[in-house]
């Protein structure tokens, strides 16, 4: 049994948000990659394994809910935290029904995000 990986993929079309979250999580000791949209994320996940995907909901080309749907089809055991700047009840319900582990609002509070990540990483779910 090897050491459990804590690899994260951040998916956000807003470059500053993507870079900022990637930097914060890297400073916390996680291995973090990032991409700008759902299509790039699916391509990345076709070649790389991660423990967690943190994805924005409102993105061009493929929004976060469409990405979550496709991610569940291709990689059903992948843990996902959805984030959004908009507090829409409908998107929250859709995200949760599509299997998101949690739904957080931007700007994401690091302590809140870490608490959710601790729940995910402590469930001992293997990387797929």
N, C-alpha and C positions, 0 to 999 in steps of 0.2 A: 504494500500500500504506500503510494507516494504522498507527498504533501498535497493537501487540498489547495487548489488554485483559487485565487480571488480575482478573476479576470472580468472586466466590465467593458461593455460597449456603450458609448454615449451617442445618441442619434438626435441631432438638432440642426435645423437649417440656419439658425442664428449663430453666426461664427463666434461672437463674443461669449454667448452663453455656453456654447460647446467647448470653447477653449478654457473658459473659467471653470466649468464643472470638471473637465478633464484634469486641469491643474490641481484643483482642490482634492480630488480623489487620489491622484498620484501622490500628493503630499501626505495623504493618510495611509499610504503603503499599498494601494491597489495597483494592479497592472491595468491600465486604461487605454483603450483605443477609441477613436471617434470618427464618425462619418456625418455627412450633411443631410442624408435623407434615407427613406425606407428602401429604395432600390439599392443604394450603396451598402446599406446594412445587410440586406439579404445576400448580396454578393460576398461581403465580408464573412458572414456566418456560414456560407457554403464552404469556406476554406479554413475557418478558425473556430475554436471552441471558447465559449465564455460562460461564466456563472450567472451573469446578470446583464440585461439590457435596460438602459434608462433612455426612454424615448419621449420626445416632444409629441404633442398631438397635432398641432397646427403647422403643417409643412407643405410646401408645394410638391408637385409631381405625385407623391404618394403620401397621404396624410397618415398620422400615427395610428388611427384605428384600422385603416386598410393594411398598414404594415403589421400591426398586431395580429390581424386575422391571418395574413399570409405566414407570419412567423410561427403561429400555432399550428398551421398546416404542415410546415416544413420541419420545425423544431419544437414539438409540443411540450417538452419538459423545460424549456428555457424560461427562467424567471424574468418578469418584466415589471418595471416601475414606469408608469406614464406620468409625464409632467405637462403642465399647461399654464399659460398666463390667463386663461379664461376659465371661469368657474361654472361651466355649463353642466347642469345636472344630467342632461341627456348623454353627453360625451362620457361623463363619469360612469353612468349605468352601462353604456356600451363597452367601455374599456374593461369594467369588472366582469361583464358577461362574456367577454372574449378571453378572459383568463388573466388579466393584469393582476399582479400581486397587490399593488397599491397605486394610488393616484394622488400626486402632490401638485401644489400650486407654485408657480414662479413668483418671485424669486425663491428658489429652493433653499430652505434653511438646512445647513449642513448637519446640525444635531438631529433634526427630524429625519433627514435622508439616512444618516448613519443608523438610527434606531430601526428603520425599516430594513436596511441592508443586514443588520445583525440578525434580525428574524429570519431573513432568507438564508444567510450563510450558516446559521446554526441549525437549520433543518436537515443538514447533511444530505442534500440533494446532489447526486453526482453530476459532473459537467457532461453535457451532451454535445 
